[in-house]
Amino acid sequence: MATTMRQELEEEFLATIRKGEDITLEALKPLVEAVQFVVPTMPIVHMPFADRLPTAHEVVADGYGFAGHLLANQRRFADEVIKVTSPMLPGRAGSKAIAAK
């Protein structure tokens, strides 16, 4: 039951975040349309090696890819910590051996 309630709360939280993101995107569209007429056209400047720089999409993808790897590593570490320390938890067979020492 608690797992179901937790899952429902997680889903509701994520849905709320997504709704906020959708509202933000919808608000940005008319703003961009209005501002593009006011912003002066900037000349294109050619810089050496500029074509080797990542695009904004690549920067975001790489950043989230790194964050995903970091989170996976942290999850693995947390699982290992729980596995190593679980004998110390009350009601576990290993906790009696530790308590007796």
C-alpha positions as CSV (number, residue, x, y, z in Angstrom):
1,M,0.0,0.0,0.0
2,A,2.8,2.4,0.9
3,T,4.6,1.7,-2.3
4,T,1.4,2.4,-4.3
5,M,0.9,5.7,-2.4
6,R,4.5,6.6,-3.0
7,Q,4.2,5.8,-6.7
8,E,1.1,7.9,-7.0
9,L,2.7,10.9,-5.3
10,E,5.8,10.5,-7.6
11,E,3.5,10.4,-10.7
12,E,1.6,13.4,-9.5
13,F,4.8,15.4,-8.8
14,L,6.2,14.6,-12.2
15,A,2.9,15.5,-13.9
16,T,2.9,18.8,-12.1
17,I,6.4,19.5,-13.2
18,R,5.6,18.6,-16.8
19,K,2.5,20.9,-16.7
20,G,4.7,23.8,-15.5
21,E,7.1,23.1,-18.3
22,D,4.3,23.1,-20.8
23,I,3.0,26.4,-19.5
24,T,6.5,27.9,-19.7
25,L,7.0,26.7,-23.3
26,E,3.6,28.1,-24.3
27,A,4.5,31.5,-22.7
28,L,7.9,31.6,-24.5
29,K,6.5,31.2,-28.0
30,P,4.7,34.6,-28.2
31,L,7.6,36.2,-26.3
32,V,10.1,35.0,-28.9
33,E,7.8,36.2,-31.7
34,A,7.5,39.6,-30.2
35,V,11.2,40.1,-29.3
36,Q,12.6,38.9,-32.6
37,F,11.2,42.0,-34.3
38,V,12.9,44.2,-31.8
39,V,16.3,42.5,-31.6
40,P,18.7,43.9,-34.2
41,T,20.1,41.4,-36.7
42,M,23.6,40.5,-35.6
43,P,26.2,39.9,-38.3
44,I,27.7,36.5,-38.6
45,V,31.2,36.4,-37.2
46,H,33.5,33.6,-38.4
47,M,35.9,32.5,-35.8
48,P,38.6,29.8,-36.2
49,F,37.5,26.4,-35.0
50,A,34.0,27.7,-34.1
51,D,32.6,24.8,-36.2
52,R,34.2,22.4,-33.6
53,L,32.2,23.8,-30.7
54,P,29.2,21.7,-29.6
55,T,25.7,22.9,-30.3
56,A,23.4,23.9,-27.5
57,H,21.5,20.6,-28.0
58,E,24.8,18.6,-27.7
59,V,25.8,20.5,-24.5
60,V,22.4,19.6,-22.9
61,A,22.5,16.0,-24.1
62,D,26.1,15.6,-22.8
63,G,25.3,17.2,-19.5
64,Y,22.2,15.0,-18.9
65,G,24.2,11.9,-20.1
66,F,26.9,12.7,-17.5
67,A,24.2,13.3,-14.8
68,G,22.6,10.0,-15.7
69,H,25.9,8.1,-15.4
70,L,26.7,9.9,-12.1
71,L,23.2,9.1,-10.7
72,A,23.6,5.4,-11.7
73,N,27.0,5.2,-10.0
74,Q,25.6,6.8,-6.9
75,R,22.7,4.3,-6.9
76,R,25.1,1.4,-7.2
77,F,27.2,2.8,-4.3
78,A,24.1,3.3,-2.1
79,D,23.0,-0.2,-2.8
80,E,26.4,-1.5,-1.9
81,V,26.4,0.5,1.3
82,I,23.0,-0.9,2.3
83,K,24.2,-4.5,1.5
84,V,27.4,-4.0,3.6
85,T,25.6,-2.4,6.6
86,S,22.4,-4.5,6.5
87,P,23.7,-7.0,9.1
88,M,23.7,-4.1,11.6
89,L,19.9,-3.6,11.2
90,P,17.7,-4.8,14.0
91,G,16.0,-8.2,13.3
92,R,18.8,-9.3,10.9
93,A,20.7,-12.5,11.6
94,G,24.0,-10.6,11.4
95,S,23.0,-8.0,14.0
96,K,23.0,-10.6,16.8
97,A,26.6,-11.6,16.0
98,I,27.6,-8.0,16.0
99,A,25.7,-7.2,19.2
100,A,27.4,-10.2,21.0
101,K,30.9,-8.8,20.2
